[in-house]
Amino acid sequence: MNDAFGHNDDGFTLVELLVALALIAILSVYCLESLRRLQDIRRIEASVTQNEERDAGRAFLRKMISGARVSSATSIAAAQPTSMRGDTQSLTIINTLDDRLVRGGLHELTFSFDKGSGNLNLVRASVGQDSLSTTGERLVIFKELADVSFRYFGKSTGANDRSWHAEWQSPWLPEAVKIELQFKNDIAGKPEPLLLPLMTAN
């Protein structure tokens, strides 16, 4: 029923419904665009945080491995004077630790890749005058790794075999260590090489 001004008291007109639907559509577009931008911002923030964590992990590896020392202490595993030993999946060195982790003295640091968790872990043992004392403390250096590879450059036997090796068991240090890190969520899937020359290598 229409009143004196021509309004229909029984409901909305078709034009009013169309206008309402158009407004809802416009608001939906703005909301979806805002949501997409928010997701992009969160994705960028997560990527920046991830890159910062990886950079910090690489810096830690560079500092610890490049500064490896030769020690007269007897290794628990090797039962001989230790310097560095390792294979493609793990590496053990002698060095000091960052004061933020532990204070004082030399430590045997073992970096090992756990395929089950995808973590590159660090386990330390304190170096005494003639022995090592295992602490059992574990630190995660990297997470979500698909694979890790350690390689060692130098003369492993004292002969003229100055080349890259898959294992290192010599009483002296190699000239360099190369670590390849392959992360699970990397699109390219290519390992990230980290070449570390040793400061005290023979």
Secondary structure, DSSP 8 states (H G I E B T S, - for coil): -B-TT--BTTS--HHHHHHHHHHHHHHHHHHHHHHHHHHHHHHHHHHHHHHHHHHHHHHHHHHHHHT-B---SB-TTTSSB-SEEE-SSEEEEEEE--TTT--SSEEEEEEEEETTTTEEEEEEEEE-SS-EEEEEEEEEEE-SEEEEEEEEEE-SSSSS--EEES-B--SS--SEEEEEEEETT-SS---EEEEEE-TT--
